[in-house]
C-alpha cells in the first residue's frame, strides 16, 4: 500500500484497475476504506461534482460527458460497491450490509470523507439517484442540489416487496447465480439483448464495456444483490422530507423506468421537478451526453455557493 489518508489507504500498483483502454483510466485511483477497495476517478477544475452510476454500470457510464464537464467542475466519479472495479470482500458485506440502500449510502459517504470530497452538486443515473437521496436524507451528503437522470424511483408492487423479494433473495445473492450470469454474459448475446430492451441503442464500444463488466462474477453479484435488498418504497416515502431541489430528467422512451409511472412517483415529492427527453431511452448519459452536460453546467453557479437554500 502507498500513502495513507486519515481514513483510508491508497493501494499501490495497477492490477485491480480497469483495462488500459478504459475511458479516462489515467485518472483512476484505488483506495481501501473499512475493507472496501474503491475504484474512482478524479479530475477537472471548479466546484466539486459527484457522479454516481446505476445498477450494472460503472464510471464509464459518464464517459461521453466527462471531458466537457471537467472544464467546469472538479469531478469525482465512483464505482459503487461491487460494481466495475470496486471490490467488496464477502465478510465485509456480511458485517456491514453493504449492498442495501442504506449500506450503499453509508459506504459512499465514508469514501468521500476519506478523500476529503464535499460535493456541492451531485448527479446520479438510475439507481444512483436513490443512493444519493438516501445519503442526503441520512446526513452523509449536503449538496445544494441533486440532479438525477432516468431515476429508478418506481417502486415494485407491495406484494413483491413483502412476499416475493424475501423468497428470491437467497437465489439472487448466491455465488452460483453470479458465476452463471457471468458465464452467460461471456458466451451469449444476453447483455446486448438486455441493453436493447432499455430503449437505448449504444455504440459497439459502449456495449463491449458492459459485456466486459458483466463477465465479472462480482459485478453480476453486486447488481443482483442490490436489486434483492433495496427498499424503493421506503426511499420514495422518505424523500417527501427532502429539503433541497431534486431535478429529474428521464428518457421519454425509457422501457426500464416508464415515464408515466415515474411521473406518478415523483408527483409525491414537493422539491422535485421532472422533464422528459423525447425519443431517449434509459441510458441517457451515454445516449444523450449533451443533456447531461447542459443540465449540470446550468447549476455550476449554485455549486460554487450561489444557491440560497
LINGIBEL-V170653 format. One record per pair of residues at least 12 apart in sequence whose ideal C-beta (glycine too) atoms are under 10 Angstrom apart, sorted by the first residue. I is the first residue (numbers start at 1). GAP is how many residues later the second one is. Records with the same first field share a line. If there is no record, write none. Layout:
I: GAP ; GAP
This chain:
1: 12 ; 29 ; 30 ; 31
2: 28 ; 29
4: 27 ; 28 ; 110
5: 26 ; 28 ; 108 ; 109 ; 110 ; 111
6: 107 ; 108 ; 110
7: 24 ; 26 ; 27 ; 103 ; 104 ; 105 ; 106 ; 107 ; 108 ; 109
8: 23 ; 24 ; 25 ; 26 ; 28 ; 29 ; 30 ; 102 ; 103 ; 105 ; 106 ; 107
9: 21 ; 22 ; 23 ; 24 ; 28 ; 105
10: 19 ; 20 ; 21 ; 22 ; 104 ; 105
11: 18 ; 19 ; 20 ; 21 ; 26 ; 27 ; 28
12: 18
13: 17
14: 14 ; 16
15: 15
16: 12 ; 14 ; 21 ; 23 ; 69 ; 70 ; 71
17: 12 ; 13 ; 22 ; 68
18: 21 ; 23 ; 40 ; 41 ; 42 ; 61 ; 66 ; 67 ; 191 ; 194 ; 195
19: 66 ; 190 ; 193
21: 184 ; 187 ; 188
22: 19 ; 36 ; 37 ; 38 ; 41 ; 62 ; 63 ; 187 ; 190
23: 18 ; 35 ; 36 ; 37 ; 38 ; 39 ; 40 ; 41 ; 43 ; 44 ; 54 ; 182 ; 183 ; 186
24: 17 ; 18 ; 19 ; 35 ; 36 ; 38 ; 39 ; 42 ; 43 ; 46 ; 51 ; 53
25: 16 ; 34 ; 35 ; 60
26: 15 ; 17
27: 13 ; 14 ; 15 ; 16 ; 17 ; 32 ; 39 ; 43 ; 48 ; 49 ; 50
28: 12 ; 13 ; 14 ; 15 ; 31 ; 49 ; 51 ; 56 ; 57
29: 12 ; 13 ; 47 ; 86
30: 55 ; 56 ; 57
31: 55 ; 80 ; 83 ; 84
32: 55 ; 82
33: 74 ; 77 ; 78 ; 79 ; 80 ; 81 ; 82
34: 58 ; 61 ; 62 ; 64 ; 72 ; 73 ; 76 ; 77 ; 80
35: 52 ; 53 ; 54 ; 56 ; 57 ; 58 ; 60 ; 61 ; 63 ; 72
36: 45 ; 46 ; 50 ; 51 ; 52 ; 53 ; 56 ; 57 ; 60 ; 62 ; 71 ; 72 ; 74 ; 75
37: 44 ; 48 ; 49 ; 50 ; 51 ; 52 ; 55
38: 40 ; 41 ; 42 ; 43 ; 47 ; 48 ; 49 ; 50 ; 69 ; 70 ; 72 ; 73 ; 76 ; 77
39: 19 ; 20 ; 38 ; 39 ; 40 ; 41 ; 44 ; 45 ; 46 ; 47 ; 48
40: 19 ; 35 ; 36 ; 37 ; 38 ; 39 ; 44 ; 45 ; 46 ; 71 ; 72 ; 75 ; 77
41: 17 ; 18 ; 19 ; 21 ; 22 ; 25 ; 34 ; 35 ; 36 ; 37 ; 38
42: 28 ; 32 ; 33 ; 34 ; 35 ; 36 ; 73 ; 75
43: 23 ; 24 ; 26 ; 27 ; 30 ; 31 ; 32 ; 33 ; 34
44: 22 ; 23 ; 25 ; 26 ; 27 ; 28 ; 29 ; 30 ; 31 ; 32
45: 25 ; 26 ; 27 ; 28 ; 29 ; 30
46: 23 ; 24 ; 25 ; 26 ; 27 ; 28 ; 29 ; 251 ; 254 ; 257 ; 258
47: 25 ; 26 ; 27 ; 72 ; 73 ; 74 ; 97 ; 252 ; 253 ; 254 ; 255 ; 256 ; 257 ; 258 ; 259
48: 25 ; 26 ; 27 ; 28 ; 64 ; 69 ; 70 ; 71 ; 72 ; 73 ; 74 ; 95 ; 255 ; 256
49: 20 ; 21 ; 23 ; 24 ; 25 ; 26 ; 27 ; 28 ; 68 ; 70 ; 71 ; 72 ; 73 ; 74 ; 94 ; 98 ; 247 ; 248 ; 250 ; 251 ; 254
50: 23 ; 24 ; 25 ; 26 ; 27 ; 28 ; 58 ; 62 ; 67 ; 68 ; 69 ; 70 ; 71 ; 72 ; 73 ; 74 ; 78 ; 82 ; 85 ; 91 ; 93 ; 96
51: 14 ; 15 ; 18 ; 22 ; 24 ; 25 ; 26 ; 27 ; 68 ; 70 ; 71 ; 72 ; 73 ; 74 ; 77 ; 81 ; 96 ; 234 ; 241 ; 245
52: 24 ; 25 ; 26 ; 27 ; 28 ; 52 ; 56 ; 70 ; 71 ; 72 ; 73 ; 74 ; 75 ; 76 ; 77 ; 78 ; 79 ; 80 ; 83 ; 96
53: 24 ; 25 ; 26 ; 27 ; 30 ; 31 ; 71 ; 72 ; 73 ; 74 ; 75 ; 78 ; 232
54: 26 ; 29 ; 70 ; 71 ; 72 ; 73 ; 74 ; 75 ; 76 ; 77 ; 94 ; 95 ; 96 ; 97 ; 98 ; 169 ; 172 ; 202 ; 203 ; 228 ; 229 ; 231
55: 25 ; 28 ; 70 ; 71 ; 72 ; 73 ; 75 ; 76 ; 97 ; 167 ; 168 ; 169 ; 171 ; 172 ; 175 ; 201
56: 24 ; 27 ; 28 ; 70 ; 71 ; 135 ; 138 ; 139 ; 154 ; 157 ; 158 ; 163 ; 164 ; 166 ; 167 ; 168 ; 170 ; 171
57: 22 ; 23 ; 26 ; 27 ; 68 ; 69 ; 70 ; 71 ; 152 ; 153 ; 156 ; 162 ; 166 ; 226 ; 228 ; 229
58: 19 ; 20 ; 21 ; 22 ; 25 ; 26 ; 27 ; 28 ; 151 ; 152 ; 154 ; 155 ; 161
59: 16 ; 17 ; 18 ; 19 ; 20 ; 21 ; 24 ; 25 ; 26 ; 27
60: 17 ; 19 ; 24 ; 145 ; 146 ; 149 ; 150 ; 152 ; 153 ; 225 ; 226
61: 16 ; 18 ; 22 ; 23 ; 64 ; 65 ; 67 ; 88 ; 145 ; 148 ; 149 ; 222 ; 223 ; 224 ; 225
62: 13 ; 15 ; 61 ; 63 ; 66 ; 87 ; 223 ; 224 ; 227 ; 230
63: 14 ; 142 ; 143 ; 146 ; 222 ; 223 ; 226
64: 139 ; 142 ; 221 ; 222 ; 223 ; 224 ; 225 ; 226 ; 228 ; 229
65: 58 ; 220 ; 221 ; 223 ; 224 ; 225 ; 226 ; 227 ; 228 ; 229 ; 230 ; 231 ; 232
66: 219 ; 223 ; 226 ; 227
67: 222 ; 226
68: 221 ; 222 ; 224 ; 225 ; 226 ; 228 ; 229
69: 54 ; 220 ; 223 ; 224 ; 227 ; 228 ; 231
71: 222 ; 226
72: 221 ; 224 ; 225 ; 227 ; 228 ; 231 ; 232
73: 46 ; 47 ; 48 ; 50 ; 223 ; 224 ; 226 ; 227 ; 230 ; 231
74: 43 ; 45 ; 229
75: 44 ; 48 ; 221
76: 35 ; 36 ; 39 ; 41 ; 43 ; 46
77: 46
78: 29 ; 30 ; 33 ; 34 ; 37 ; 39 ; 50 ; 53
79: 134 ; 140 ; 143
80: 18 ; 19 ; 24 ; 27 ; 28 ; 47 ; 48 ; 51 ; 142 ; 143 ; 146
81: 12 ; 15 ; 17 ; 18 ; 22 ; 23 ; 26 ; 27 ; 30 ; 50 ; 137 ; 141 ; 144 ; 145
82: 16 ; 17 ; 22 ; 96 ; 134 ; 136 ; 137 ; 138 ; 139 ; 140 ; 141 ; 142 ; 143 ; 144
83: 130 ; 133 ; 135 ; 136 ; 138 ; 139 ; 140 ; 143
84: 125 ; 128 ; 129 ; 132 ; 134 ; 135 ; 138
85: 128 ; 131 ; 133 ; 134
86: 21 ; 25 ; 132 ; 133 ; 136
87: 129 ; 131 ; 132 ; 135
88: 15 ; 19 ; 130 ; 133 ; 134 ; 137
90: 85 ; 128 ; 131
92: 15
93: 80 ; 128 ; 129 ; 132
96: 14
97: 132
98: 124 ; 127 ; 128 ; 131
99: 74 ; 122 ; 123 ; 124 ; 125 ; 126 ; 127 ; 128 ; 129 ; 130 ; 131
100: 34 ; 125 ; 126 ; 128 ; 129 ; 130 ; 131
101: 26 ; 29 ; 30 ; 32 ; 33 ; 34 ; 37 ; 125 ; 128 ; 129 ; 130 ; 131 ; 133 ; 134
102: 29 ; 32 ; 33 ; 35 ; 36 ; 38 ; 127 ; 128 ; 129 ; 132 ; 133
103: 31 ; 123 ; 126
104: 23 ; 24 ; 26 ; 27 ; 28 ; 30 ; 31 ; 118 ; 122 ; 125 ; 126
105: 25 ; 26 ; 27 ; 28 ; 29 ; 30 ; 31 ; 32 ; 33 ; 34 ; 35 ; 36 ; 130
106: 28 ; 29 ; 32 ; 34
107: 24 ; 28 ; 33
108: 14 ; 20 ; 23 ; 24 ; 26 ; 27 ; 32 ; 33
109: 25 ; 26 ; 27 ; 29 ; 30 ; 31 ; 32
110: 30
112: 23 ; 28 ; 29
113: 27
117: 24
118: 23 ; 24 ; 25
119: 13 ; 22 ; 23 ; 24 ; 25 ; 184
120: 22 ; 23 ; 24 ; 25 ; 179 ; 180 ; 182 ; 183 ; 184 ; 185 ; 186 ; 187
121: 22 ; 23 ; 24 ; 25 ; 26 ; 175 ; 178 ; 179 ; 181 ; 182 ; 183 ; 186
122: 13 ; 14 ; 19 ; 20 ; 21 ; 22 ; 23 ; 24 ; 25 ; 26 ; 122 ; 174 ; 181
123: 20 ; 22 ; 23 ; 24 ; 25 ; 26 ; 124 ; 126 ; 162 ; 169 ; 172 ; 173 ; 176
124: 22 ; 23 ; 24 ; 25 ; 26 ; 27 ; 28 ; 124
125: 22 ; 23 ; 24 ; 25 ; 26 ; 27 ; 157 ; 158 ; 159 ; 160 ; 161 ; 167
126: 22 ; 23 ; 24 ; 25 ; 26 ; 27 ; 72 ; 124 ; 128 ; 130 ; 131 ; 156 ; 157 ; 158 ; 159
127: 23 ; 24 ; 25 ; 26 ; 96 ; 99 ; 100 ; 103 ; 105 ; 130
128: 20 ; 21 ; 22 ; 23 ; 24 ; 157
129: 17 ; 18 ; 19 ; 20 ; 21 ; 22 ; 23 ; 24 ; 106 ; 110 ; 117 ; 119
130: 18 ; 21 ; 22 ; 23 ; 96 ; 100 ; 101 ; 102 ; 104 ; 105 ; 106 ; 109
131: 21 ; 95 ; 99 ; 104
132: 14 ; 15 ; 16 ; 19 ; 114
133: 13 ; 15 ; 18 ; 20 ; 102 ; 103 ; 105 ; 106 ; 109 ; 113 ; 136 ; 139
134: 96 ; 97 ; 100 ; 101 ; 104 ; 105
136: 103 ; 106 ; 107 ; 108 ; 110
137: 98 ; 101 ; 102 ; 104 ; 105 ; 106
138: 100
141: 103
142: 102 ; 167
143: 101 ; 102 ; 156 ; 159 ; 160 ; 164 ; 166
144: 100 ; 101 ; 155 ; 157 ; 158 ; 159 ; 160 ; 161 ; 162 ; 163 ; 164 ; 165
145: 99 ; 100 ; 101 ; 102 ; 126 ; 151 ; 154 ; 157 ; 158 ; 162 ; 164
146: 93 ; 96 ; 98 ; 99 ; 100 ; 101 ; 102 ; 125 ; 126
147: 98 ; 99 ; 100 ; 101 ; 102 ; 145 ; 148 ; 149 ; 151 ; 152
148: 98 ; 99 ; 100 ; 101 ; 102 ; 118 ; 124 ; 126 ; 147
149: 98 ; 99 ; 100 ; 101 ; 102 ; 105 ; 128 ; 131 ; 133 ; 134 ; 135 ; 136 ; 139 ; 142 ; 143 ; 146 ; 147
150: 48 ; 49 ; 50 ; 98 ; 99 ; 100 ; 101 ; 104 ; 106 ; 107 ; 109 ; 112 ; 127 ; 130 ; 131 ; 132 ; 133 ; 134 ; 135 ; 137
151: 95 ; 97 ; 98 ; 99 ; 106 ; 111 ; 114 ; 115 ; 121 ; 123
152: 75 ; 78 ; 80 ; 83 ; 104 ; 105 ; 110 ; 130
153: 79 ; 82 ; 83 ; 86 ; 93 ; 95 ; 97 ; 104 ; 108 ; 109 ; 112 ; 113 ; 115 ; 116 ; 119 ; 121
154: 78 ; 82 ; 102 ; 103 ; 104 ; 105 ; 106 ; 107 ; 108 ; 109 ; 110 ; 111 ; 112
155: 75 ; 76 ; 77 ; 78 ; 79 ; 80 ; 81 ; 82 ; 106 ; 110
156: 71 ; 74 ; 76 ; 77
157: 76
158: 75
160: 73
161: 69 ; 70 ; 71 ; 72 ; 73
162: 71
165: 62 ; 63 ; 64 ; 65 ; 66
166: 62
168: 56 ; 59 ; 60
169: 55 ; 56 ; 58 ; 59 ; 60
170: 58
171: 53 ; 57
172: 49 ; 51 ; 52 ; 53 ; 54 ; 55 ; 56 ; 57
173: 48 ; 51 ; 52 ; 54 ; 55 ; 56
174: 47 ; 50 ; 51
175: 42 ; 46
176: 41
177: 40 ; 43 ; 44 ; 47 ; 48
178: 38 ; 39 ; 40 ; 41 ; 42 ; 43 ; 44 ; 45 ; 46 ; 47
179: 38 ; 41 ; 42
180: 37 ; 40
181: 33 ; 34 ; 35 ; 36 ; 38 ; 39 ; 40 ; 42 ; 43
182: 31 ; 32 ; 33 ; 34 ; 35 ; 36 ; 37 ; 38 ; 39
183: 32 ; 34 ; 37
184: 30 ; 31 ; 36
185: 25 ; 26 ; 27 ; 28 ; 29 ; 30 ; 31 ; 32 ; 34 ; 35
186: 25 ; 26 ; 28 ; 29 ; 30
187: 28
189: 18 ; 22
190: 21 ; 24
191: 16 ; 17 ; 19 ; 20 ; 21 ; 22 ; 23 ; 24
192: 12 ; 15 ; 16 ; 18 ; 19
194: 16 ; 20 ; 62
195: 12 ; 15 ; 16 ; 19 ; 86 ; 87 ; 88 ; 91
196: 59 ; 85
197: 58 ; 59 ; 84 ; 85
198: 53 ; 55 ; 56 ; 57 ; 58 ; 59 ; 83 ; 84 ; 85 ; 89
199: 52 ; 53 ; 54 ; 55 ; 56 ; 57 ; 58 ; 59 ; 80 ; 81 ; 82 ; 83 ; 84 ; 85 ; 88
200: 51 ; 53 ; 54 ; 55 ; 56 ; 80 ; 81 ; 82 ; 83 ; 84 ; 85 ; 86 ; 87 ; 88
201: 80 ; 82 ; 85 ; 86
202: 79 ; 81 ; 84 ; 85
203: 83 ; 84
206: 77 ; 80 ; 81
207: 79
209: 77
210: 73 ; 76
232: 33
233: 32
236: 29 ; 30 ; 32 ; 33
237: 31
239: 26 ; 27 ; 29 ; 30 ; 31 ; 32 ; 33
240: 28 ; 29 ; 30 ; 31 ; 32
241: 28 ; 29 ; 30
242: 27 ; 28 ; 29 ; 30
243: 27 ; 28 ; 66
244: 27 ; 63 ; 65
245: 26 ; 27 ; 28 ; 54 ; 57 ; 62 ; 64
246: 20 ; 23 ; 24 ; 25 ; 26 ; 27 ; 28
247: 24 ; 25 ; 26 ; 27 ; 28 ; 48 ; 49 ; 51 ; 52
248: 14 ; 15 ; 17 ; 18 ; 21 ; 24 ; 25 ; 26 ; 27 ; 28
249: 24 ; 25 ; 26 ; 27 ; 28 ; 31 ; 35 ; 39 ; 42 ; 43 ; 45 ; 46
250: 12 ; 13 ; 16 ; 24 ; 25 ; 26 ; 27 ; 30 ; 31 ; 32 ; 34
251: 25 ; 26 ; 27 ; 28 ; 29 ; 30 ; 31 ; 32 ; 33 ; 36 ; 37 ; 40
252: 23 ; 24 ; 25 ; 26 ; 27 ; 28 ; 29
253: 23 ; 24 ; 25 ; 26 ; 27 ; 28 ; 29 ; 34
254: 22 ; 23 ; 26 ; 27 ; 28 ; 29 ; 30
255: 26 ; 27
256: 25 ; 26 ; 27
257: 25
258: 24
259: 15 ; 16 ; 17 ; 18
262: 12 ; 14
263: 13
275: 16 ; 20
277: 13 ; 14 ; 18
